[in-house]
Amino acid sequence: MIGRILNRIRYLWIVIILSVLLLAAAVALLVHSVKPRERIPQKGVFVLAEANTVKE
C-alpha cells in the first residue's frame, strides 16, 4: 500500500514538472514570436533614407 502511494506521488510530481516545462516553452514561444524582428544590414551595405522614398 505504501508503495502504491509513493508511486502515485512520484507520477504526480512528474506530471507537475512536465506541465511547468510545457507552459514555460509556450510562454517563450509566444514572447519570441511577438518580439519585433530587427534586421541588421550586411557588412558594407549602406541604405540612404532618400533612396527608399518615391520621388515624383
Number of C-alpha atoms within 10 A of each C-alpha: 6 7 8 9 10 11 11 12 12 12 12 12 11 12 12 12 12 12 12 12 12 12 12 12 12 12 12 11 11 11 11 11 10 8 8 8 8 6 6 6 9 7 6 6 6 8 9 7 7 8 8 8 8 6 6 3
